Structures are given as structure tokens and as C-alpha cells.
């Protein structure tokens, strides 16, 4: 069983990423994880495919040096990994890979004569069964360097594993090949010419395992291509203004407030705000959206996005690790290093796998020798059992698929927090959506201003002022100018477009979900939901506007309703297509909105939603989601990640709509970098493809061992074939995961 990790939380906790070396299979990763989780104040997850340990720890209780020492004492290497060390790590891996290739070539040269001899003997027929093409002394000379020099890594790895109280692939390979070599060496030295020798078996197994590791390393490197591609996008230099001149400086030297220039065709070095200029910027590497975005003064630009033809003068706002690109890389790396719940079974199997295999090998040897009286067959079959039973395929099945899947998501502007979120998204059955900013553009505009029957002027009142539509609209906009609600922004924009000057309100009070009240020039002004403003009295004109799909705002001055404002938020062009896709995926869509029932019904009908809950206050959305969850359904929520925070937290899986929001990226399980509900359908499609690939990988990994071990024990597998099959199993699992790179957004 894998060790149950401690729970490390709180603001005093820190996180460190360790680059690991020396792991050969899932059992190695499991052993490191167990040892790190035994350290007081540390909680670790080890990713075998990425060769990383992600450790959350309390600095007051444990240091990073202690964590590294723990890994080293377990028999592996560890160094702190960061963006700054990534290039050095990549070079070190490349050097290691080249050394592996060199050793493999030497092993191949020494092994080929032994294999060729076997092929020649088989071709000669039965009369050559007891003959040797190569002198046995030469065979011993060829096999020994392969066994103890090329194969020394297996002895070292096996020793560390056994010293740590567990076994791994190295133990199996070292045991199996040593048995074959030792038996053959004894026969050769003792001159027992009537007995077979199996030098070709031991050398071929080691050579094939090395080949498998080389192919596996190449395939694993491709699983992290998405991260490396993102990291490569950021320029290394920036052109900034210093003392009235333009100077090229390293990006790492930029600080917030520096002003830099981005010419046509160049990529922005860091995040910033446009001070001068206008251009179109390609943000597809962040959002997955191919259409360029127009950037004007005041707009944000993000590191690594490519400028079009115009020249932009930009003030840096986010540099170094504080850019959106860096946040995305951290999020994707964390997701790739996380562990899916489906991995628990693999961890449990890996923890007992090697001891069980050794027992099976011993029983195989004893059975063939004692029952069949054939020592040679007993040895060969026991070796085959040890060699065929490699836990590598099991260890690679889940993490490689997650790495490729989350990488593909990042390319499409879908940022998945962790593997658990990926698994929950696959089982989504109900999606709750907000209306404003999710189904609609989130930029409402005033489409109607309706005067209601004006009150007769009182003593001292100017009749023109009392009855003027501009007057009460001016008062409403003045009261709303400090609000952040999209409807308030639309009212203020309408007043400014009409040329109305806004006054400063006093004694402003806000009732969430209802409206706002305050004093302007001695008048009491109330703006908000008609039922609240008129105290639940029916306003027919409001019903008429709502029937047209408008959100209706009532304006009262000194307790008398003066007018209504009809506001419409245009539907996103993609909303209806997205709802259709979600329905096709078997997902029920429910719209929760604070708007009135008539307006909500119009929008729902336009996009194809049949279940609507209107007049829902922000604080009540979470309760509505919990009610849906009470029916046993897996409920998701799509919102902007800020205003909908309680509802997002209550959902089983949350989707934050809105690129560039740090709050959204921190709060949501899935962040969609572009405001398009199709991203939810893409995220569900990707999760189903990834989890399907994981299950496929696990099936083939399990079935490989379920069929291979009994076949080897029954004498149906030669050790050489077993070694080839073992190497092929790991490569096939990684290659299978790489097929996820064929997934594309919009394909369900």
C-alpha cells in the first residue's frame, strides 16, 4: 500500500518542485513518495513520467535540504527545479540520453554474435543442439561486460530498492539475468559440455531493456512538449525606454513600470498596459482563439503574444513569474504532476508487485525442478518470469496520458488545475451556467428608455425638470457611476453618449441583487429591480420590456417611479452551438440568473435551454447547486470566477470563463482562456478522451502481466522474448498516450 500523505495546508505552507533522477519504474516513484510523506510537515506527489516530485511543506518544520536528503537516502537524486533550471535539466537529460545510447551500442555489438550463434544453431537443426559455433570461453568474455558493466545500473538500482525495503524493475532484471549468467558461467568453467548455456539470454535481455528505456525516454520527452513550447514563446530580450533612448535589455531585468516597445511582428516580452498605439495581437497561444484581438490605449497585452502590424508602447505590469504565461506554465506543470484518483489502484498494485513476482519465480523454479526434474527448464522459466514482469507499463499508463491531455488543453486555452478535476469533468452530468458574460457577451447596452406617467410638479418644481427623461436618466447614471455591475456600466455609458453631465451622489447604499439608493442634489434616487423599487407593485411597461428579452431597471425619484431602462446583453454567437454540443455529450444545462423570469425565458429559448431558474440572488446560487447535487448528479458550474465564487466552490467541477483573471485561475478547477462556452464542451471532451486513454493503457498494462507471467511460468516464453515484450510494453503505453495529441477542440 502507498503511504497516506499528510495534509499540509495554510498560508504558512510552501511548495517546491524537485527534479528526480535514477527512477526506473513505478515502484521507484512509489518508494520516493512514501519516504517524502513520512517527513513531518511534508506532503508529496511523485510523477514517474515527468521525473518530478511536487512537495507541499511547512518551512518551520522541514527544509528543502531535508527533503532532498530524504530522496538521496532512498537511493535517488534530487535537485530543486524551476524555470531558471529547466534548460540545465534538459541538457543533463540529453547528456544522460546520449550516454545511454552509447552503452546500448556497445551492448548491441557484444550481444549480436551470441544472438547470431543461436540463429545459426537453430538453422542447422537438431544435430547442432549440443554444439557451439562460438567457443564458450569467448561467449563468457562477451557476456560478462554486458552483465556487469552495461547492466551495473540494475544492480545499483536493485540494491537501493532492497535497502529501502521494497523492490522494483531493477531487482527483477538483476535477478533474472544474473541467474542466467551465473548458471552459464558455472557450466562453462566446469566444462559441462552436455549442458546448455544462456549467455545470449542474459545479454539480450539487458540490451533490450536498455533499448526500451531509450525509446521510452524519447517518447516521454514528447509528453512535455506543450510546456516547453510555451516556455520558448517568451522573448529573451526587450526594447525599453531608458533616458530617452531605446535599449535592448534581457527580459529578466525588467521591473514593473518599465516602458517597452513592441514593433510589428514581435512578441511582447512581459505583461503590460498599452500607453500608445493601436494594433491587432495574436493571443492564440494563450486562448486557443485564432482571430487576432484589437489592442488600444488602456488594453492589456500578455507576454509571448504576437503583435500585428502596428507599433505599441506598453508599460510593464507583470514580469518574471508574475506574467500570465508563467501562471499558465505553473498551472499546467502542477496538473501534469498531480495524481488521478484512478491511480490509487496502480499504486496499490505497484507496492506489492515485485515481491509477488519474486515469489512466483521461486515457485516456478521449484515446480519445474522438483516436479519435472528439469533444472535447466526450471532456471529458464524462472528467469522468464522475472524478466516479463516489469511494472513500468503500469507506472506510465496514467501520468503520460495526463501529461499529454493537459498539454493539449493548454494549447487550446483550457487550463486544468489537476488530474482529479480532469476525472470529475469526465463524469459531468449537469452544467449550471450564469447568463451575463457566459451565454451573453457580458457587455450590456441600453436599448430602451421608457418614461412613465410623470408626477404633477409641486411647489417650486420646474415642470420641465420633473417631466424630463434626460433628468431622471442623469440622476440614475450619477447614482450608478460608482458601481461595478455590467448593467450599471450600460446606464452610465448611455448617459454619457447622450451628453449628460454626472453629479456626485451621497449616502449611497447597495442591496445585493436588488439595486442601489442615494441622494443627489437633495433628491432621493432609487435604481434597481422594478419589484424592489416599486415594492412589488406590477408595472405593465416592465413586463413588456422583459418579454422582449430586456433586463429591466426602474428609476424612482423621491419615492415616485419616473421611468424604466431596458438593457440587453447580446448573445454570444457561439452560445447556441455550445449548448447543442453539451446536450450531445449527455449534459443537462441549467441557467441560473438574477434576471427576471421573462427575460431569462427569452434568452433560454434562443440558446436551447429548457431548465431556467430566474430571480436568483448571488448568495442563493450555491444553494441551488447543492440542491441539484442532492439528486445524485455530478454538477458543474460555469461562471466568471469572481462574482460567482460561492457557486463555483459549491459545484463538483467549476469552469471559470475569462482570460487573464488571476482570481479565476486560482479558484476554478478549469480555466477557459477565452469567453466561450464551447470551451466547457471541449474540456469535457478532452477529459473523456484522456480518461479513456488511461483506462485503455491500464487494461493493456494489466493484461500484459496477467497473460505474460503465467505464460512464462508454464514455459511458454523464452527469456529473450520476455525481455523484448517487457521493453515493448512500456514503449507502447507511452506511444498510446501520445495519440492524445490528435485531439482537437470542437471534436466530441
N, C-alpha and C positions, 0 to 999 in steps of 0.2 A: 504494500500500500504506500502511496506517496504521502509525505508528511503534510498534515493540515497546516497551511500557513497561518501566521498570526495576523491579527487585524491591526494595522498601523494607520492611524488617521489623525486628523487635527492639523491646525495651522503650523505646528512645530515640526511636522514631518517633511522630509526632503526626498527627492528621487534621484537615483543615479543609474546610468546605463553602463554595463560592463561588457566589453568585448572579450569573449572566451576563446580559448584555444585548447586543442587536444581532445575534443569530444569526437567519438566515433559512432555513437548510436544513441537511441532514445534513453537507454538505461544510464548513459553518462549524464545526459541532461537532467534526468530524474534525481540522480545522486547529488549533483550540484545544488539543485533546487531544495532538496531535503536538508542539506547541510546549511545552506543560507537561511532557511526558515527556522533552523534551530538557534540562530543567533538572536539573543534578546533585543527587541526593538527593530527587527527587520522582517520584511515581507517580500518574498521574491517570486518571480515567474521566469523560467528559463525557456528560451526558444531555441530548439536544436537546429532548425533550418537556418535561422538568422545568426546563430552562434552568439547570442546575446543573453544577458541576464538583466532584467529590469527590477530594480530593488527600491522599495519604499522603506525608509528608515528614519529613526529619530536621532539626530546628531548628538543629543545629550547622552544617549545610551550606547551608541555604536558609531564608529568612524568608518569612512570609506576604506581606509587601510586595513581595518579588521575584516571587512567584507572580502577584500582582495586576498588577504592571508587565508581566509576560510576556503576560498576556491583553490588556492595553491596547495593547501594541506590536503585537499580532496584529490589532488593529482592532476590538476589542470592549470592553465594560465589565465590571467585576467588583467585587463587594463581598463581605465576609465575611457569611455567612448563619448565623443562629442562631434559636433560639426567640424571643429578645428582639427580633430584627429582622424577624420574619415579618410582623407587622402592617404595618410601614412598607413592606416589599417588596410586600405585597398592594395597599396604597394606591397605590404607584408604578406597579404594573402596571395598576391601574384607571385612573389618570390617563393612562397611555400608550394604553390601550384607547380611552378617550374621545376622545383626540386623533386616533387612527386613524379612529374613526367620523366625526369632524368632517371630516377630509381626504377620506374616502370620499364623504361627501355633496357636498362641493364638486366632486370629480372627477365624480360622477354628474351634477350639474347641467350641467357643461361638456361632458360626453360625450353626454348624451341627444340634443341637437339633431343631432349628427353621425350618431348611430345612426338617428334618426328620418328623416333625409335619405336614408340608404341604403335604409330600408324603403320610403319614398315612391318612390324611383327604381326599385326592383325591382317595385313595384306598377304603375308606368307602362309597363313593358315595354321592348323593345329600343330604341325611338326616343329614350328618355331616357338611354341608356347613356353618352353623352358630355356630358350636361347636368349642371348642379349646381343644386340647389334653394337652397343657401346659397352666397353668394359665397366664392371660395377664400380671399380675404383674411380673411374672418370665420372660416372654418374654421381657418386658421393661428392666428388670435387665440385661438380656443377651445382648440386643441390644445396650444399652447406652455406655458401654466401647468401643464397636466396632466403634460406630458412632463418639465419641468424643475423644477417646484416640488413637485407631488404626488409625482412619480417620482424626486425627488432622492435619496431613501433608497437606490434601486437603484444609482445612480452611486457613492455613498459606500461602500456595501457591496461593490460590484464592485471599486472601487479598492483597498480594504483586502485583498480576497481576492487580487487580482493581485499586490499588493505583497508578500503573504505567500507567493507562489509557487504559488498554486492558484486554482481557480475555484469559483464557487458559483451559486446560483439568480440572485442579483443580476446577475452577469455576463451570463447568458443573457437575462434580461428587458431589461437596459440595452442590450445589443447589438441584440436583435430590434426593440424599439420605436424605438430611435434610427435604425436603418436605414430603418424605415417613415416616421418623421417627417422625416428628412433628405431622403429622396427626394421626399416630397410637398412639402416647403418649397422645394426647388430648382425643381420643376415649377411651383409657384405663383409664385415670384419671377421666373422666366424667362418666364412667360406661355405655357407649353407646354400649350395648351388641349386638344390631342388626346390627352394622356397622363392616365391615372388618377392620383388622389391617394388616400393611405391614412391620412389623419388619424384616421378612425374606428377603424382597426385599432390604431394605437399607443395612442390614449386608452382604447379599450375593454379592451385587454389590461391596461394599468396599473390601471384601475378594477376589473376582475375579479380581478386578483391581490390588490389591497387587500381586496376583499370576501372572498376566500378566506382571507386572513390573519386577518380579523376573526372569521369563522366558526370558523377553526382555533383561535384564541385562546380563544374561548368553549368549544369542545369540550375543549381541553387543560385548561382550568381545572377541568372536571368530573372529570378523571382524578385530581386530587389532593384530591378532596372527602373521602376517607377520613381522610387525615392531618389536614385542617383540622377535621373533625368530632371527632376525638379530642382535638385541642388545645383545642377550645371547651368540652369537658366539664368541665375543671377550674375550680372556682370561683375568683373573683378575690379574695375576702376570706375570712377565717377568724375564728371566735369563740373566743378563747383566754382562759385564766385569768391575770390579772396582778394581783398584790397583793390577792387575794381577790375580784376583780371580773371580770366577763365583758366583754371589749373586742373590738370588730371591728377587725382589722388586715389589711393586704394579705398575701396568701399568700406573696409573695416575701420577706417579712420573717421568716417562721417559721424556727426553728432546731430541730435535734433536741433532744428533751426538753421542748419546749413542750407544754402540755396544752390540747387544744381540745375543744369540744363539737359534736356533730353531732345536730341535732334531727330528728324525723321528717320525711321528705320532702326533706331536704337532702343534698347530695353532700359526701363527705369532701374536704377541701382538699389533704391530703397523705397519705402512707402513715403508718400508726401501729399501736399495740397497744392493745386495749381495756383500760381500767383499771376502769371501772364500767359497769353497764348490760347489757341484752340486747336484741337486735333482729334483724330479718332485713335483709340487704343485697342489693340487686340488683347483681350483678357482670357482667351480660350484655355490657356494653361492653368488658370485658376478656376474658371467656372465651367469649362467644357462647352461654352457658348461660342459658336464660330463667328457671329456677327460682331464687328468692332463697336466700341462704345464711345460716344462723343464726350470729350472732356473739355470743360470750360473753367474759367476762374472760379475757385472755390471747391471744385470737384476733387475727389481723392484719386490718386494713382497708386499702384501697388508694385512692389519690387518684382522684376523679371517680366512685367507686361510690356509689350512692344508698341512703341509709338508709330503712328502712321506717317503722314507727310508733313504735318505742322511742327513748329518748334514750341516746346513747353518750358516755362520757367517755374520750378517747383521748390517749395520749402519742405525739407525733410521732417517727417513727424514720427516715423518708426524706423529704427536702424538696428543692425545686428540681429539679435534673437527676438526683437520686438516687431519684425515685419510680419505681414500676413503670410508670406511664403514660408518663413521659419515656423510659424504656428502650424501651418498645414503639414510641413515635414515632421514636426514633433508629433502631431496627432496621428499621422499615418504610421510612423515608426512605433508608436505606442500600440496602435491597433494590430500591427503585424507581430508585435511581441506578446500580445495577450493570448490567453488560453480559452478556447471554446469549451462550454460545458460537455460537449460530446467527447472531448479529450480525456475526461476523467477515466473512462473505461480503458483507454490506451495506457494511461499512467498506471492503473492497477495491474494490467497485464504485464507491462514492462518491468514492474517491480519484482515480479516472481518468475519472469520468463526464463532468464539464464539458468537459475538453479533447477527449474523443472526440466530444461533441455539436457543439462548435465546428468540428471537422474535417468532420463530416457536413454541417453547414450550409454550409461553404465549398464542399464537393464538390457539394452540391445547387445552389448558386448558379452554380458554374462549369458544371455539366452542363446546366442549363436555358438558360443564356445561350449557351454555345458550341455545344451540340448542337441545341437547339430554336430558337436565335436570338431568344428572347423575354426581354428584360431585365426587364420588369415581372413576368412569371411567375417568373423566377429570384429576384427580390427577395422576392416574396410567399411563395414556398415556403421560402426560406432563413429568413425571419422566422418562419414557422410551425414549422420545425424547432427553432429556438432557444426559442420560447415553449412548445411542447408538452413539451419535455424538462426537466421540473422534478424534481430529486432529493428533494423534500420528502416525498413519499409513502413513499419507501424509508426515509428517516430517521425517520419517525414510526411505521412499521409495528411495530417491536419494542418501543421504550420505552413507547409508550402502552398496549400490551397488558399489559406487565409492571406498569406503574403501577396500572392498574385491577385486575389479577389479585391483586397483593399487597395492595392496599387492601381488596378483598373478603375476602381471607384474614384480615386484621386484624379485620375486623368479626365474623368467625366464630370468633375466638380461635385462628387459625392464623398464626403468625409465621414468615415465610420469610426466611432470612438473606440470600440473594442470588439473582440470576437463574440462576446456574449450578446452585444447589440445586434451583430450580424445574424446570430442564430435566432434571436427574438423576432427580427424583421421577417425572417422566412415564414414564421407562423402567424403573421398578422392576419386578422380576420375582420376587424372593424377599424376604419380610419376616421377620426374626428378632425374636421377642418374648420378653421375660422373663415369668415367671409372676406373681411377687409384685408387686403395685402396678400391673401392666399389664393382665393378664387378671383379676386379683382386686382387691379393694378396697384391699389394702395395709394392712389393719387386722386382722391375725390374732387369733383368740381361742382360748383353751384349751377344747377340747370333751371331753377325756377325760384322766383321771389314773389310771394303772394301777399297782397295787402288784405287784412281782414277789416271788418266794419270799424272805422275809426270812432273813438270816443269824441263826443262833443267837447269843444275846448272849454276849459274852465277859466275862472277869473285870472287875468294876467297872462294866459297862454296865447301864443301866436297860432292861429288856426293852421297856417301853412306848415308850421313846425310839427304840430301834433299829427297832422294827416300825411306828412311826407314819408314816403317809402325810404328815401335816402337817409332820413333822420334815424329811424329805428334800426336800419341796416348798419348805419355808422355806429350806433350805440352797441349793437350786438358784436360787431367786429372789434370795437375798442375793448369790450369785456373779454373776448376770446384771444386777444393778441398774445397773452402770456401762456396760453395752453399749448400742449404738445399733441393733442388728439388730431388725427387727419381731418375730421370734419371741421374742427376749429380753424385749421390752416386753410381750408377751402373758403370759409366765410371771410377770413381776413384777406385772402387773395382777391375775392370778388369785390370787397370794399375798395381795395387799392386800385383794381382795374377800373372802378367807377370814378376814381379820383377823390374819394372821401378821405379826409384827414382824421386820424385816430386820436382819441383822447386817452388820458391815463386813468384807469379805474382805481377805486378804493374799496377796502373792506371786502375783498373777493373771497368767496367760499365755494368749494367744489364738492359736489356729491357724486362719487364714482358711479358711472353707469347711468347717471340721470342728467346732470347738467351743472351750470355754474351761475352764481348770482353775485352782484356787486353794485356799487354806487358810482355813477358818472355824472358829474355836474349837478349833484343833488338829487338825481333821479335813481330809483331802484330799478335795476335791469336784471332780468332773468332769462337765460338762454339754455334750452335743453330739450329733452324728450317731451313731446306735446302732453302726454298723460301726466307728466310731473309738473310741467309749467302751468297747466290749466286745472291741476288737481283732479285728474281722472274724468274730466268732462269731455264729451265727444266733440271732436272738431271735424265736420264732414270734409272740409278742404284738405285736411291732413290725410284722411283716408284716400282721397282721390290721388294725391301725390304718391302715397305709398303704393297704390295699385299700379302706378307707372314704374315702380322699381326704385323710387327715391327713398333715401333716408331723410326723414323729416325733422327739422329743428324749429321749435316755436320760440318766439321772442315776445316777452312781456315787459312793458314799461309801467312802473308804478302800479303793478298788480293787474294791468289790463293787457290782454294779448293783442299785439299790434300786427303781427304778421308771421308767415311761415316761410322757411327756406327749404327748398328741395335740393338735395345733393345726391349725385350719382357717382359711383366709383366704377369706371368702365371695367368690364370683364376682361381678364387676360385672354388673348387669342387661343392660348393652349389649354384653357381650363376644361372645356368640354371634352377634348381629346384625352386629357389626363384622366378624367372621371370614367370615361369609356374604358380606358386601359385598366384602371383599378378594378372596375366591375369584371372585366375579362379575367383578371387574376384571382377572382373569387373574393374580393374585398368589398365589404359593405361600407359606403361612405355616408357619414352623418355630419350635417352642418350645424354648428353651434354659433350663434351670433347674438350680440346685444341689440341688434336692429329689430324693428317691428316685424310682426308676422307677415304682413302683406308684402313688404319689400323683400324679406327673406324668401318668401314663396316664389316671387318673380325670378330672383337670381337662381334659386334651386332648379326651377323649371328650365331655365336657359341652359344650365350645365348638365342636367340629367340626374340630379339628386332627389331622392324621394323622401328621405327622412330628415326633417328640419326641426330644430328647437330654437325659437326666437326669444327675444327679450331676456336673454340670459346674461346676468351680471358677470363681470370678470371673475369674481370670487366663487361663483356658482359653477363655473365650467369644470373645475376639478371634481366637484360632487357629481356632475353629470357623467364624467368619465368613469368614476368609481361605480356608478350605477350600471353602466354598460359592462364593466369588468365583472360585476356581480352575476352576470348571466353566463359566466364561464368563457367569455370571449377574450381573445388576445387583442387589446385595444391600443391603437397608436394615435398620436396627436400631431398635426402639422400646424405650426404657428410661427410667429416671428422670433421666438426665443427670448423675448423680453417681456412684453405685455402679457403673454400667455404662459409665463413661467410656472404658476401653480398647476395649470392644466398639463403642461409638458412634463412636470415632475410626477403627476399622478398617473400618466399613461405608462403602459408596458414598454412602449418604444416611442421616442419623441423625435420628430423631424423639424429642425429649425430652418425656416425659409429666410434667406437674407445673407448675401455675400458680405464678408468683411466685418461681421459683428463678433467681437471677442466674447461678449456675453453669451451669444448663441452657441459659439463653438465650445464654450466651457459647460453650458447647461444641457445641451442636447446629445442624444445618442447618435444621431445622424445630422450633419450639417449639409444643407444643399447650397452650394455657392452661387446658384442663380435662382431667382424668384420664379420658379416654375414648378407646378405641382406634378409635372411629368417626372421630376426628379425623385418623387416618392415611389412612383411605379418603377423607375429604373433601380432604385435602391432595393426594393422588394425582389425585382427580377435578378439583380446581382446576388443578393443573399441566397435566393433559391438555387441559383447556378453554383455558387460556392459551396453551400451545404450539400448539394447533390454530388459535387465532385469529392468532397470529404468522405461521404458515405461510400462512394464508388472506390476511392483509394483504400479505405479501411476494409472494405469487402475483399478486395484483391490481396491486400496485405495479410489479412486473416486466413483467407482461403489458401494462399500460398503456403503458409505454415501448417495449416490443418491437413493439407494434402501432402506437402513435401516431407514433413517429419515422419509420418507413418510409412511413406514410400521408402525413405532412406532406412528406417528400422527393419523393414521387410526385405532389404537387399535389392530394391528395385532401382536405386540411384547410385551411380559411381561418384566418388568424391569430386572428381573433376567436373562432372555435370552439375553436381550440387553447388560447387563454387561458382560456376557460371550463372546458375539460376539465382543464387544469392545476390550476386552483383547486379544482375538484370532487374531484380525486384525493386531495388532502391531507385535505380535509374528510371524504371517505368513509372513509379509513383510520382517522381518529380516531373517527368515529361507529361504525365497525365494532368498534373496541376497546371502546367504551363499552357495547356489547351484553353484555360480560362481567359487567356489573352485574346481569344477570338470573341469574347463577349463584348457587345457594343450597346450603348444606351439606345433605347427605343425598340430593342428586340426582346420580346417577352416569351 
